Amino acid sequence: MILTVYPTVVLLAASVLTVAAGCRHSGPGTASPPTRCRETRRLMGVPWTITMYAESDAVGRRAIAAAFAEIERLEGILSDYDPESEVSLLSAAAPTQTPVPLSEDLWRVLREAVAWRDKTAGAFDPTVGPLTTLWRQARRSGAMPRADRLAAARQAVGAKTLELDEDRKIAMLLAPAMRLDLGGIGMGYAIDRGMGVLAGQGITAAMIDASGDIAVSGPPPGASAWMIDVAAFGDRDDGDRMTLALVNAAVTTSGDAFQAVEIDGVRYSHVVDPRTGLGVTGPAAVTVIATDCTTADAVATAASVLGPEAGLAFVESVPGAAARFVTSTAGEFRETRSSRWPSQIAQSRR
């Protein structure tokens, strides 16, 4: 029997059920039953919930505290909302007059982000910051960006604006008003690092959920997998839902379920196409399964920008990745799946 240990995890939910920190034994009748621990904290602007099983309360609490400490440390490096983070201070120095040494973590994320930029011909781009800033203003005002401001922001985006030195782990920001935005990959990286900390603490069955970006390790006691409820359009309708059974994997959804704006009759996502500077049009969403959350996060962002046709071809080129695109027109759902998408799911509510 598959034990559902994390009911109704809705990907990219606007809010996640906040559960008081605590540990409890998962089952009676055994001498030393595993202890189930769960705690929620707000980091990187969203709720993070860690659920895991340990040999004792003390081991569980120590492991969760260590994982959250690592995630909080990475927030101080990768968050573009924190003006004092390493990536924000780097962006504020643009254009840099001399090469800037990077911490190991920022170097790894930037190197990975640039690799995805090159693989997607710019559909994913860590230099998209000036455009995301402009698009946030458009979403607040409900009006399209002015053409001159959009053109100026686009000049500060692209491969020509960032230079990395592999040998020295340094960066040069080459354009005035340039701003790095790691929102499409940084959270996934932090989840993977948090999972690594839990593994280092001897935890073999765990899940980290950062408001819909999810990674799991081995299954809970007595179960064959973690049960993840995927809802491309959130709580707007039950027609797009399914439940995935995952082990040692990550899953995330990118789309316009909760952060969108309608301008001149067109619905736009918060996800910005670096090639145009505008939000991806919807209603549309893509769910990506991958072996790690860094990959799932980046691939979902890129696939959302590329759209179902080009996005599926891209996903097929990523080893171990699978995707499901869902679009909605007049309340009718249409889905397209990559060849590696699970052929059998734990439960379907379609």
ZAMARGU-4260 file (C-alpha; in steps of 0.2 Angstrom, whole numbers, plus 5000, padded with zeros to 4 digits):
<rodrens>
0) 5000/5000/5000 | 5006/5018/4996 | 5005/5029/5011 | 5000/5047/5008 | 5010/5056/5020
5) 5009/5074/5013 | 4991/5076/5007 | 4986/5089/4993 | 5003/5097/4989 | 4997/5109/4976
10) 5011/5115/4965 | 5014/5134/4965 | 5001/5137/4978 | 4999/5155/4983 | 5001/5149/5001
15) 5005/5133/5009 | 4997/5126/5025 | 5009/5131/5039 | 5011/5117/5051 | 5018/5119/5068
20) 5035/5112/5071 | 5035/5095/5078 | 5039/5077/5078 | 5028/5062/5081 | 5029/5043/5080
25) 5022/5037/5063 | 5015/5021/5069 | 5010/5011/5085 | 5015/4993/5089 | 5033/4993/5086
30) 5048/4994/5098 | 5056/5009/5089 | 5044/5017/5076 | 5051/5030/5064 | 5048/5048/5070
35) 5039/5059/5057 | 5045/5077/5059 | 5038/5092/5050 | 5042/5111/5051 | 5037/5126/5041
40) 5047/5142/5039 | 5046/5157/5027 | 5062/5159/5017 | 5065/5167/5000 | 5048/5175/5001
45) 5038/5159/5002 | 5034/5146/5015 | 5046/5131/5015 | 5040/5114/5023 | 5052/5100/5027
50) 5044/5083/5031 | 5055/5069/5035 | 5057/5053/5046 | 5071/5050/5059 | 5075/5037/5072
55) 5071/5050/5086 | 5064/5067/5089 | 5081/5074/5093 | 5088/5067/5077 | 5074/5074/5067
60) 5074/5091/5075 | 5093/5093/5073 | 5092/5088/5054 | 5078/5100/5050 | 5087/5114/5059
65) 5103/5111/5050 | 5094/5110/5033 | 5085/5127/5036 | 5101/5135/5042 | 5108/5130/5025
70) 5093/5137/5015 | 5094/5153/5025 | 5112/5155/5022 | 5109/5153/5003 | 5095/5166/5004
75) 5108/5178/5009 | 5118/5174/4993 | 5105/5171/4980 | 5090/5182/4984 | 5087/5197/4972
80) 5074/5203/4984 | 5087/5206/4998 | 5097/5221/4994 | 5111/5215/5004 | 5113/5198/4996
85) 5128/5193/4987 | 5119/5193/4970 | 5110/5210/4974 | 5127/5218/4978 | 5135/5211/4962
90) 5120/5218/4952 | 5122/5235/4960 | 5140/5236/4955 | 5136/5235/4936 | 5145/5239/4925
95) 5159/5231/4935 | 5176/5240/4933 | 5186/5225/4938 | 5182/5206/4939 | 5172/5202/4955
100) 5176/5186/4964 | 5161/5175/4968 | 5157/5163/4982 | 5157/5145/4978 | 5138/5144/4978
105) 5135/5160/4968 | 5148/5153/4955 | 5139/5136/4954 | 5122/5144/4951 | 5128/5157/4938
110) 5138/5144/4929 | 5123/5132/4929 | 5111/5146/4923 | 5123/5151/4909 | 5123/5133/4903
115) 5104/5133/4903 | 5104/5150/4893 | 5115/5142/4880 | 5105/5126/4879 | 5089/5136/4877
120) 5095/5150/4865 | 5091/5163/4878 | 5074/5157/4883 | 5081/5155/4901 | 5093/5169/4905
125) 5100/5174/4922 | 5103/5192/4916 | 5084/5195/4914 | 5083/5206/4930 | 5080/5223/4921
130) 5065/5215/4912 | 5058/5206/4927 | 5058/5223/4936 | 5049/5232/4922 | 5037/5218/4921
135) 5033/5218/4939 | 5029/5237/4937 | 5017/5232/4922 | 5008/5219/4933 | 5005/5232/4947
140) 4999/5245/4935 | 4989/5234/4923 | 4998/5243/4908 | 5011/5237/4896 | 5028/5244/4898
145) 5033/5260/4888 | 5042/5255/4872 | 5057/5266/4876 | 5059/5258/4893 | 5057/5241/4887
150) 5070/5244/4873 | 5082/5251/4886 | 5079/5236/4898 | 5082/5224/4884 | 5099/5232/4880
155) 5105/5227/4898 | 5100/5208/4895 | 5108/5194/4886 | 5125/5185/4884 | 5134/5200/4880
160) 5131/5208/4897 | 5139/5194/4908 | 5156/5186/4907 | 5162/5172/4918 | 5179/5166/4921
165) 5179/5147/4924 | 5197/5146/4930 | 5196/5161/4943 | 5178/5160/4947 | 5175/5178/4944
170) 5161/5188/4935 | 5161/5204/4925 | 5144/5213/4923 | 5146/5223/4906 | 5130/5233/4904
175) 5124/5248/4914 | 5108/5245/4924 | 5111/5226/4922 | 5103/5215/4936 | 5104/5197/4939
180) 5089/5187/4942 | 5091/5169/4949 | 5072/5166/4952 | 5071/5152/4939 | 5085/5142/4947
185) 5091/5148/4964 | 5076/5140/4974 | 5079/5124/4966 | 5097/5124/4970 | 5093/5129/4988
190) 5081/5114/4989 | 5095/5102/4983 | 5107/5109/4995 | 5094/5107/5009 | 5091/5089/5004
195) 5110/5086/5004 | 5111/5092/5022 | 5097/5080/5027 | 5106/5066/5019 | 5122/5071/5028
200) 5112/5069/5044 | 5107/5052/5040 | 5089/5055/5034 | 5084/5044/5020 | 5066/5048/5019
205) 5062/5067/5016 | 5053/5080/5007 | 5057/5099/5005 | 5042/5109/4998 | 5046/5127/4994
210) 5028/5133/4990 | 5027/5120/4975 | 5045/5117/4971 | 5047/5100/4978 | 5061/5087/4980
215) 5060/5070/4989 | 5072/5057/4993 | 5068/5039/4998 | 5050/5034/5002 | 5042/5036/5019
220) 5041/5020/5031 | 5029/5007/5024 | 5026/5017/5007 | 5033/5014/4990 | 5034/5033/4986
225) 5029/5051/4991 | 5012/5056/4984 | 5013/5073/4975 | 4996/5081/4970 | 5000/5091/4954
230) 4988/5105/4950 | 4993/5116/4935 | 4980/5129/4938 | 4980/5128/4957 | 4963/5129/4965
235) 4954/5136/4950 | 4948/5119/4944 | 4950/5101/4948 | 4950/5096/4929 | 4969/5098/4928
240) 4974/5088/4943 | 4984/5072/4945 | 4994/5063/4959 | 5012/5058/4955 | 5021/5045/4965
245) 5039/5050/4966 | 5056/5044/4974 | 5073/5052/4973 | 5066/5065/4961 | 5060/5083/4960
250) 5045/5091/4952 | 5040/5109/4949 | 5027/5119/4939 | 5029/5135/4930 | 5014/5145/4924
255) 5001/5159/4927 | 4990/5150/4941 | 4993/5163/4954 | 5004/5177/4947 | 4996/5184/4932
260) 4989/5200/4924 | 4977/5204/4911 | 4981/5218/4899 | 4970/5223/4884 | 4961/5206/4886
265) 4977/5195/4886 | 4982/5185/4901 | 5001/5186/4905 | 5011/5176/4917 | 5024/5183/4929
270) 5037/5172/4920 | 5046/5184/4908 | 5052/5179/4891 | 5070/5186/4890 | 5069/5188/4871
275) 5054/5200/4872 | 5053/5207/4889 | 5035/5202/4891 | 5026/5189/4902 | 5022/5173/4894
280) 5004/5172/4888 | 4992/5160/4896 | 4982/5152/4903 | 4996/5139/4902 | 5007/5129/4914
285) 5021/5116/4913 | 5025/5103/4926 | 5043/5096/4925 | 5049/5080/4934 | 5068/5079/4935
290) 5082/5070/4945 | 5086/5086/4955 | 5077/5102/4959 | 5090/5113/4951 | 5086/5105/4934
295) 5067/5104/4937 | 5067/5123/4941 | 5077/5129/4926 | 5069/5117/4914 | 5051/5122/4920
300) 5055/5141/4918 | 5063/5138/4900 | 5049/5126/4894 | 5036/5139/4900 | 5044/5152/4889
305) 5047/5140/4874 | 5029/5134/4874 | 5022/5116/4871 | 5030/5113/4854 | 5047/5119/4856
310) 5047/5116/4875 | 5043/5098/4873 | 5058/5096/4861 | 5069/5104/4874 | 5063/5093/4888
315) 5066/5078/4877 | 5085/5083/4876 | 5087/5084/4895 | 5092/5067/4902 | 5080/5061/4915
320) 5067/5075/4913 | 5049/5074/4909 | 5036/5087/4906 | 5017/5089/4905 | 5010/5105/4897
325) 4992/5111/4901 | 4983/5125/4892 | 4965/5131/4895 | 4954/5139/4882 | 4936/5143/4887
330) 4937/5131/4902 | 4943/5116/4891 | 4959/5109/4896 | 4972/5102/4883 | 4988/5093/4889
335) 5003/5087/4880 | 5016/5075/4888 | 5034/5071/4884 | 5039/5054/4881 | 5046/5051/4898
340) 5031/5057/4908 | 5025/5043/4919 | 5012/5032/4909 | 5004/5027/4925 | 5000/5039/4939
345) 4995/5035/4957 | 4978/5044/4955 | 4970/5055/4943 | 4956/5067/4946 | 4953/5072/4928
</rodrens>
